Amino acid sequence: MYATMQEHLRESVFKTALFHFLKNSKKSPERTARNIEELLNKFNTSPCECRMKYDELLQLIKTSSMEDCISYIMDKIS
């Protein structure tokens, strides 16, 4: 149960950080993509193919709503 709660808290913190990064993403999508890429690198401790690259993030930010971006990224990391 402890591990489940810890994972839930970690996911919530990550989701909150994504929300704050994406809040003003239309002003500077490049900076937002870099910030999210750094966050993903720190969040994912194990190397895997679920990691998103800058170009993929930038395209996602430019073409999707904030809610869609958060959903896509959360699906990708889980």
Secondary structure, DSSP 4 states (H G I P E B T S, - for coil): -HHHHHHHHHHHHHHHHHHHHHTTTTT-HHHHHHHHHHHHHHH--S--TTPPPHHHHHHHHHHS-HHHHHHHHHHHH-
